[in-house]
Amino acid sequence: MDDWLIAIIKVVGIWVWVLLIAVVMTWVERRGAGLIQDRPGPNRAGPWGLFQPLADGIKLFTKEEIIPTKARKILYILGPLLFSLPAFSAYAVVPFGDKIILGGKEIILQVSDVNIGFLFILAIGSMAVYGVILGGWGSTNKYSILGGLRSTAQMVSYEVPLGLALLAIVFVYGTFSLRDISLAQQGTFLGFLPNWGIFKQPLGFILFIVAAYAEANRVPFDLPEAESEIVSGYHTEYGSMRLGLYLFGEYVNLVTISGVIVALYFGSWHMPYIDLGAYLGPISWGIVSFCIFFLKVSFFLWMFVWVRWTLPRFRYDQVMGLGWKGLIPLALFNIFITALFIQLTV
Amino acid sequence: MDLYFWVFAAIAVLAGLFTIAAKDALPSAMGLLTVFIALASLYLHLHAPLLAIFQVAIYAGAILILIVFVVMLLMAPGERLTAIQANVSYRGFGALLGLCLIGLVAVGTKGVSDIVSMKGVPEGFGNPSIFGDLFFRDFLLHFEVVSVLLLVALIGGIYLCKKKL
């Protein structure tokens, strides 16, 4: 019974926490845009405009739900659901802290430590594209279809370098489990660097983050929406909470991707040089590791905003060219080098 | 028997029927997606999580997306598949292929009674490392032959598409 209770608390807790971050992210995005474009951004609702997401949520929920007459109803309704479901479930295998010991019971801060770890995230992440496709096709709007079409091609192209970058990580750590990879990143590397994935896989990290931006449809890879070319792409015809699910799902995806980046490349819950776990009690270490993890996650969340308001959008042929002619050969090269190093050192 | 199996097997069969019966191309593809996911659930039930994940990531996440890409590229929304479905020669050929597949499965499952009567699963079954050992040590030749076959298919595809080589 205890195990069930703990599992339920973990699932619900992390779910609410991720949603909360996503809500705050919508505010950070707009304030960040303001900061970079030298204007205040939303600043009317509450202190620093902090209640803006709440106001937006109320607006989206109370708006009339319109289905365009020519839309294919079932596909149109299924689209946002299929987009947000994978987004909400992908965080299940990402850790959010080390472990906590309550009443002699060791609780790892991760919903499920499965031995197929990030393969699960890859599989779930590739499901999100169906929401985009159904939305685009179901709207019966040429811009929407173009958006859906671009999304399919982009997803398929960038999943390959993403998978290859992850494969190099598997070479280094010899496991798929995100918790085992996190645990292996303690201590120092070569005597002076923190033992983080980025120092062992610098090229892999760059490939991963570029491909992850493309998978998340973020600028500079937001071709499926591209307001200036195809209006809003797949969600042109959407309004009220259906649009809200699309927009919100995107922020949830950002949280998951940032969590994966931190767990794989930035030492998860480890502080560089200091093993805090040795000095703190079991409960306080659990809380501190959680805080460290999400401090790092928040940096990468900020980077998504930073990049979005700094870089211009690629042209479509540039996106495809970068994916197939740039990232994939580099990823293969990275695997080759990694394999060579492992062969020579182990 | 096992409720879990029956539920997902029923989903897979119904979705498969929907795939061939649907009048529109994209809902039909969604039916195929449901088949893939139901099969992945069955693999999970058979203690093969890695296989389930591959099923979702590769079949549903890559191959079906390519099919959908072609559908979206070549068809307009609202265009019906009835002309293709009504074609008798397609139906006959499909039936022939289906029968061949059933025959192959029947031949393949001849030795399956040994597996069914097996109690429990061996240590480390379905682990990524066991998978790797099977692919790259025990069945290396088969694996390489299949990959050459895929390469041949790739070259054939390019040859058929290019007018001038």
Boltz contact constraints between the chains, C-beta under 6 A:
constraints:
  - contact:
      token1: [A, 116]
      token2: [B, 49]
      max_distance: 6.0
  - contact:
      token1: [A, 116]
      token2: [B, 50]
      max_distance: 6.0
  - contact:
      token1: [A, 116]
      token2: [B, 53]
      max_distance: 6.0
  - contact:
      token1: [A, 119]
      token2: [B, 53]
      max_distance: 6.0
  - contact:
      token1: [A, 122]
      token2: [B, 57]
      max_distance: 6.0
  - contact:
      token1: [A, 123]
      token2: [B, 53]
      max_distance: 6.0
  - contact:
      token1: [A, 123]
      token2: [B, 56]
      max_distance: 6.0
  - contact:
      token1: [A, 123]
      token2: [B, 57]
      max_distance: 6.0
  - contact:
      token1: [A, 126]
      token2: [B, 57]
      max_distance: 6.0
  - contact:
      token1: [A, 126]
      token2: [B, 61]
      max_distance: 6.0
  - contact:
      token1: [A, 133]
      token2: [B, 68]
      max_distance: 6.0
  - contact:
      token1: [A, 137]
      token2: [B, 26]
      max_distance: 6.0
  - contact:
      token1: [A, 137]
      token2: [B, 77]
      max_distance: 6.0
  - contact:
      token1: [A, 140]
      token2: [B, 77]
      max_distance: 6.0
  - contact:
      token1: [A, 149]
      token2: [B, 72]
      max_distance: 6.0
  - contact:
      token1: [A, 152]
      token2: [B, 65]
      max_distance: 6.0
  - contact:
      token1: [A, 152]
      token2: [B, 69]
      max_distance: 6.0
  - contact:
      token1: [A, 156]
      token2: [B, 65]
      max_distance: 6.0
  - contact:
      token1: [A, 176]
      token2: [B, 128]
      max_distance: 6.0
